[in-house]
Amino acid sequence: MIIVKGTVVTAEKAALADVRIEEGRVVEVGNGLAPRQAGEEVIDAAGLLVMPGAVDVHTHMDLLVGTARASDSFLTGTVAAACGGTTSIIDHMAFGPAGCNLQHQVDAYHVLADGKAVIDYGFHGVVDRVDEGILDEMEHIAAEGITSFKFYMTYDRRLDDESILRLLARARELGVLLCVHCENHATLTWLRALYVAQGRTDARYHAKSRPASCEAEAIFRVLTLAKAAGEAPVYVVHTSSAAGLAAVAAFDANTPPAFAHLETCPQYLLLDESSYGLPDGEGLKFVMSPPVRRAEDREALWAALADGRVEVVGTDHCPFYFSEKKRLGEADFTACPNGAPGVELRLALMHSEGVVRRGMSLSRLVDVCATTPARRFGVYPQKGTIAPGSDADIVLFDPARRVRVTHGLLHERVDYTPYEGMELVGYPVMTISRGDVIVREGAFVGADGRGRYLRRSLPDLR
Ligand SMILES: [Zn+2]
């Protein structure tokens, strides 16, 4: 197959070029490529951007949390991802039964994903306690291609500081990356109980009970621990606030901590806390942790994304039906399962709001949505770029197409989108995974279960 006349965008540059694909890989990028044999498919990409398939390193497919299960399976969720131009995901596992070892969830996730996902997929391990057994086990889990692990500083299965230190030291030794959910647990637990006791139970109090200071404190603390552990690399998931960014800046006034890697998500760049005040319980659609924040936080995140302090945009895709699950929080926000959909719109939202409205370069778009996530999580240059030898994971994107977002347009298995009604400029029109056209004009045309498990290398943290 050859893709001709498009603008090929990588993290380095954007230029008119043709791309030749053979046996699922890119073999040539150049000008004036012509078919070499009869039957070679020629895709005319005139007027289109030819970008590496996006890499979403923060999804929660089929996540079981308490009594609620995220409504997208690895099949439906990856179909939605593919329709939005994403060709790889790294999914964050749920906790297993109390006391289980790391392998337990690895096995459980292969059952959930293998033979179902339609794009390539990997997993982040999850750690809810630190003992000799877990620290030992990390080595062979990493050898199975799970070269990152997540831990939480809040929720019931959070780690205390001593455990975090031991985990960081071990991760540094193994060269694996730790992803961390940063919020001060005691404070938000206190505030939640306080608001409920006062009868302040609508969705606005979800946000008020998780102030940005909770995020900032936890970020500063994890950097303190990481520094002590020999500057162990840490990857802060879903950075949401100006205070969180300020905590990183304050950590060392002279030298930014090079061991800190920050992710944010479209919801923190595009939405704000006014959504929680929507009538008829609609505010519950935005109940996620951390919450969406003030317009000033949004602006601070855009600035950090522009100058490289924030280096990855993931989605934290974790959908629950509004009608049956999110509405459980109508009498009390603490009963609303945390999470919102977003896997399908990331590239289009970031193009429209980032490139078109805020002047972000196309290369930066590719960098934060594909290249840097692939590097950080050990799948580059197989994924995240268009170069000879890379997998032919490619999205053709029409930068001029105008789309009004509506839930009916999307493939996510859930009954709403937080971006309902937004007017976007630019939308994906074709998605290619390992040389197979799997999405054409918004319709998934690939085979169920065609995705392959990504046995990831160690992270590239340069
Ligand atoms: Zn998450």
Residues whose N, C-alpha, C, O or C-beta is under 5 A from the ligand:
A	BS01	ZN	D316
